[in-house]
Amino acid sequence: AAPSRPEARAILARRGLFARRAFCSASKLVGGSGAMTTAHYDLIVIGGGSGGLATSKELAKLGAKVAVLDFVKPSQGTTWGLGGTCVNVGCIPKKLMHEAAQLGHSRTASAWFGWDPAEEEHEWGVLTKNVQDLVKSMSFAYRAQCTSNEVTLFDAFACFVDPHTVEATQRDGAVLTLTADSFILATGGRPSYPDVPGATEHCITSARSEEHTSELQSPI
Protein backbone atom coordinates (compact mmCIF):
# COMPACT_ATOMS: atom_id res chain seq x y z
CA ALA A 1 0.00 0.00 0.00
CA ALA A 2 1.13 3.54 -0.68
CA PRO A 3 2.32 5.46 2.39
CA SER A 4 0.11 8.10 3.97
CA ARG A 5 0.86 11.76 3.36
CA PRO A 6 2.65 12.17 6.75
CA GLU A 7 4.79 9.12 5.89
CA ALA A 8 5.54 10.55 2.45
CA ARG A 9 6.59 13.84 4.01
CA ALA A 10 8.89 11.98 6.39
CA ILE A 11 10.45 10.12 3.46
CA LEU A 12 10.87 13.40 1.60
CA ALA A 13 12.48 15.05 4.61
CA ARG A 14 14.98 12.21 5.08
CA ARG A 15 15.93 12.06 1.41
CA GLY A 16 15.76 15.72 0.49
CA LEU A 17 17.06 17.63 3.50
CA PHE A 18 20.67 17.76 2.42
CA ALA A 19 19.81 18.72 -1.15
CA ARG A 20 17.45 21.43 0.08
CA ARG A 21 20.01 22.95 2.40
CA ALA A 22 22.75 22.81 -0.23
CA PHE A 23 20.47 24.39 -2.82
CA CYS A 24 19.18 27.17 -0.57
CA SER A 25 22.67 28.10 0.55
CA ALA A 26 23.78 28.39 -3.08
CA SER A 27 20.70 30.19 -4.41
CA LYS A 28 20.43 33.91 -4.82
CA LEU A 29 17.52 35.04 -2.65
CA VAL A 30 15.54 37.88 -4.15
CA GLY A 31 12.56 39.78 -2.89
CA GLY A 32 9.49 41.02 -4.68
CA SER A 33 6.13 42.63 -4.34
CA GLY A 34 2.66 42.32 -5.76
CA ALA A 35 2.35 38.62 -5.03
CA MET A 36 -1.19 37.28 -5.38
CA THR A 37 -2.04 33.68 -4.60
CA THR A 38 -0.32 31.69 -1.86
CA ALA A 39 -0.14 27.89 -1.75
CA HIS A 40 1.96 25.41 0.22
CA TYR A 41 3.46 22.13 -1.04
CA ASP A 42 5.50 19.32 0.41
CA LEU A 43 7.84 19.63 -2.58
CA ILE A 44 8.35 22.15 -5.36
CA VAL A 45 10.44 21.11 -8.35
CA ILE A 46 11.93 23.94 -10.39
CA GLY A 47 12.43 22.66 -13.92
CA GLY A 48 10.15 20.53 -16.10
CA GLY A 49 12.69 18.35 -17.86
CA SER A 50 13.18 14.59 -17.63
CA GLY A 51 14.66 14.65 -14.12
CA GLY A 52 12.25 17.13 -12.62
CA LEU A 53 9.15 15.48 -14.04
CA ALA A 54 10.22 11.97 -13.04
CA THR A 55 10.94 13.08 -9.48
CA SER A 56 7.68 14.99 -9.13
CA LYS A 57 5.54 12.07 -10.31
CA GLU A 58 7.26 9.53 -8.07
CA LEU A 59 6.92 11.70 -4.96
CA ALA A 60 3.28 12.41 -5.79
CA LYS A 61 2.66 8.66 -5.98
CA LEU A 62 3.99 8.42 -2.42
CA GLY A 63 1.35 10.88 -1.30
CA ALA A 64 3.29 14.15 -1.29
CA LYS A 65 1.70 17.38 -2.50
CA VAL A 66 3.97 18.39 -5.39
CA ALA A 67 4.23 21.30 -7.80
CA VAL A 68 6.47 21.81 -10.84
CA LEU A 69 7.53 25.25 -12.06
CA ASP A 70 8.72 25.22 -15.65
CA PHE A 71 9.61 28.35 -17.61
CA VAL A 72 11.86 28.50 -20.65
CA LYS A 73 13.52 31.88 -21.10
CA PRO A 74 14.44 32.50 -24.75
CA SER A 75 18.13 31.77 -25.21
CA GLN A 76 19.96 31.97 -28.53
CA GLY A 77 16.59 32.69 -30.12
CA THR A 78 14.57 29.61 -29.12
CA THR A 79 12.07 28.46 -26.54
CA TRP A 80 9.96 25.30 -26.17
CA GLY A 81 7.32 23.43 -24.19
CA LEU A 82 7.27 21.06 -21.23
CA GLY A 83 9.81 18.23 -21.30
CA GLY A 84 13.16 20.00 -21.20
CA THR A 85 16.07 20.02 -23.61
CA CYS A 86 16.10 16.27 -24.31
CA VAL A 87 12.56 16.03 -25.62
CA ASN A 88 12.32 19.38 -27.38
CA VAL A 89 15.71 20.18 -28.93
CA GLY A 90 18.07 17.47 -27.74
CA CYS A 91 18.04 13.68 -27.67
CA ILE A 92 14.70 13.00 -29.38
CA PRO A 93 15.02 15.31 -32.43
CA LYS A 94 18.70 14.40 -32.78
CA LYS A 95 18.02 10.65 -32.88
CA LEU A 96 15.15 11.05 -35.34
CA MET A 97 17.30 13.10 -37.72
CA HIS A 98 20.15 10.65 -37.34
CA GLU A 99 17.77 7.82 -38.23
CA ALA A 100 16.65 9.78 -41.31
CA ALA A 101 20.27 10.07 -42.43
CA GLN A 102 20.87 6.37 -41.77
CA LEU A 103 17.84 5.42 -43.85
CA GLY A 104 19.07 7.56 -46.72
CA HIS A 105 22.50 5.93 -46.57
CA SER A 106 20.96 2.44 -46.40
CA ARG A 107 18.85 3.12 -49.47
CA THR A 108 21.95 4.13 -51.42
CA ALA A 109 23.90 1.10 -50.22
CA SER A 110 21.03 -1.30 -50.95
CA ALA A 111 22.00 -1.60 -54.65
CA TRP A 112 24.77 -4.01 -53.65
CA PHE A 113 22.08 -6.26 -52.17
CA GLY A 114 19.95 -6.24 -55.31
CA TRP A 115 17.57 -3.43 -54.49
CA ASP A 116 16.88 -0.60 -56.92
CA PRO A 117 17.45 2.61 -54.91
CA ALA A 118 15.49 5.02 -57.09
CA GLU A 119 16.83 8.51 -56.69
CA GLU A 120 14.19 10.63 -55.00
CA GLU A 121 14.61 14.05 -53.44
CA HIS A 122 14.38 14.09 -49.69
CA GLU A 123 11.37 16.00 -48.33
CA TRP A 124 13.00 18.08 -45.60
CA GLY A 125 9.71 19.77 -44.71
CA VAL A 126 8.03 16.40 -44.09
CA LEU A 127 10.80 15.30 -41.74
CA THR A 128 10.86 18.50 -39.69
CA LYS A 129 7.05 18.58 -39.42
CA ASN A 130 6.90 14.97 -38.25
CA VAL A 131 9.68 15.54 -35.74
CA GLN A 132 7.96 18.62 -34.31
CA ASP A 133 4.59 16.86 -34.18
CA LEU A 134 6.14 14.00 -32.20
CA VAL A 135 7.85 16.43 -29.82
CA LYS A 136 4.56 18.26 -29.21
CA SER A 137 2.75 14.97 -28.57
CA MET A 138 5.37 13.99 -26.00
CA SER A 139 5.05 17.37 -24.26
CA PHE A 140 1.28 16.91 -24.14
CA ALA A 141 1.75 13.40 -22.71
CA TYR A 142 3.94 14.81 -19.92
CA ARG A 143 1.19 17.25 -19.00
CA ALA A 144 -1.38 14.46 -18.96
CA GLN A 145 0.85 12.32 -16.73
CA CYS A 146 1.25 15.19 -14.26
CA THR A 147 -2.51 15.64 -14.17
CA SER A 148 -3.15 11.94 -13.60
CA ASN A 149 -0.57 11.91 -10.79
CA GLU A 150 -1.99 15.10 -9.23
CA VAL A 151 1.17 17.12 -9.81
CA THR A 152 0.40 20.84 -10.12
CA LEU A 153 2.11 22.53 -13.10
CA PHE A 154 2.99 26.21 -13.24
CA ASP A 155 4.26 27.89 -16.40
CA ALA A 156 6.13 30.40 -14.27
CA PHE A 157 9.60 31.72 -13.51
CA ALA A 158 10.65 31.14 -9.90
CA CYS A 159 12.69 33.45 -7.70
CA PHE A 160 13.50 32.64 -4.07
CA VAL A 161 12.31 35.01 -1.37
CA ASP A 162 13.56 32.84 1.50
CA PRO A 163 14.60 29.18 1.89
CA HIS A 164 10.98 28.01 1.86
CA THR A 165 9.27 30.60 -0.37
CA VAL A 166 9.37 31.39 -4.07
CA GLU A 167 7.65 34.03 -6.13
CA ALA A 168 6.45 32.52 -9.41
CA THR A 169 5.96 35.02 -12.23
CA GLN A 170 3.62 33.71 -14.92
CA ARG A 171 3.71 34.71 -18.58
CA ASP A 172 0.87 37.17 -18.10
CA GLY A 173 2.83 38.92 -15.35
CA ALA A 174 0.76 37.57 -12.48
CA VAL A 175 2.86 36.66 -9.44
CA LEU A 176 2.14 33.70 -7.18
CA THR A 177 3.70 33.13 -3.77
CA LEU A 178 4.43 29.44 -3.25
CA THR A 179 5.95 27.79 -0.18
CA ALA A 180 7.30 24.28 0.32
CA ASP A 181 9.04 22.09 2.85
CA SER A 182 11.58 21.02 0.23
CA PHE A 183 12.81 22.14 -3.16
CA ILE A 184 14.57 20.36 -6.01
CA LEU A 185 16.52 22.36 -8.57
CA ALA A 186 16.30 20.64 -11.95
CA THR A 187 16.70 23.54 -14.35
CA GLY A 188 19.19 21.89 -16.68
CA GLY A 189 21.26 24.15 -18.90
CA ARG A 190 21.78 25.64 -22.33
CA PRO A 191 24.56 24.86 -24.80
CA SER A 192 27.53 27.19 -25.03
CA TYR A 193 30.28 27.58 -27.61
CA PRO A 194 33.82 26.70 -26.55
CA ASP A 195 36.37 29.48 -26.75
CA VAL A 196 38.27 28.00 -29.69
CA PRO A 197 38.79 29.32 -33.23
CA GLY A 198 36.02 28.37 -35.64
CA ALA A 199 33.52 27.24 -33.00
CA THR A 200 30.80 29.77 -33.78
CA GLU A 201 31.42 29.60 -37.54
CA HIS A 202 31.29 25.84 -37.93
CA CYS A 203 29.23 24.50 -34.99
CA ILE A 204 25.47 24.40 -34.54
CA THR A 205 23.96 24.12 -31.07
CA SER A 206 20.63 22.44 -30.34
CA ALA A 207 19.23 25.83 -29.28
CA ARG A 208 19.90 27.29 -32.74
CA SER A 209 19.29 24.33 -35.06
CA GLU A 210 16.14 25.89 -36.54
CA GLU A 211 18.28 28.71 -37.94
CA HIS A 212 20.45 26.25 -39.89
CA THR A 213 18.00 24.05 -41.76
CA SER A 214 20.04 24.12 -44.99
CA GLU A 215 23.21 22.94 -43.22
CA LEU A 216 21.28 20.13 -41.52
CA GLN A 217 19.47 19.14 -44.71
CA SER A 218 22.66 18.55 -46.67
CA PRO A 219 23.88 15.54 -44.61
CA ILE A 220 20.35 14.06 -44.61
Buried (B, 14 or more C-beta within 10 A) or exposed (E): EEBEEEEBBEBBEEEBEEEBEEBBEEBEEEEEEEBEEEBBBBBBBBBBBBBBBEBBBEBBBBBBBBBBBBBBEEBEEBEBBBBBBBBBBBBBBBEBBEEBEEEBEEBEEEEEEEEEBEEEEEEBEEBBEEBEEBBBEBBEEBBEBBEEBEBBBBBBBBBBBEBBBBBBBBEEEEBBBBBBBBBBBBBBEBBEEEEEEEEEEEEEBBBBBEEEEEEBBEEB
